[in-house]
Amino acid sequence: MTGRRRWSTDEILDAAAELLRTSDADSFSVRKLAAVLGTDSSSLYRHFRSKTELLRAVADRILAAAMDDYRPQGDWKQRITALALHVREAFGQQPELAAVWGRYASSGTGSRLAMEEVLHALRTSGLPDEQIPAQYHRITILIAALIASDAGISTITPAEYEQGRELFRVAVLGADPERFPTVAHFARDLRPLGVDRRAAFEQLLAAQLAHIETTI
């Protein structure tokens, strides 16, 4: 009788990433992944101790692949901006994993590569060493939050997106000027969160980097 196939760690991560393309982190389970692979959960727990550890590893592979393609250029602000946009693009192709990364982060190779680049860029900025860890932390939180936010928008269907835009227009343009006078004043100029997100991403990051620059 032939035993069940032994899956490698990379094969398990590939299958998990594919499963996450059609489901979110909350509905994902080791049992579902085991069923896809035609094995039992216990065999997967030999590679990963928990669902969270598995999700972290899957997200980190996306980050590691993005870092492999990244080539630092320009000054410290340009490098951090380019890195952020590069990682955003990588996770944008698999938004469910962007949400996973934003929620769980990781301590894998991809995470360390990104950490090394941001810390190195900050060190070349002239910022005193004692201030670098705190500024690194703020930059990382901002980037992760923006990327995870993008993921939330990109996972909805076109129909859901249009429905949301219509609800936004009704809520804003139909706001009672007596109860919401400021909303009513700006109503025709306000836009839904899903509009022009790339520009907002770059502007928010640029503002944080400019703030750092003023402290140097």
Disulfide bonds with the S-S distance in Angstrom:
none
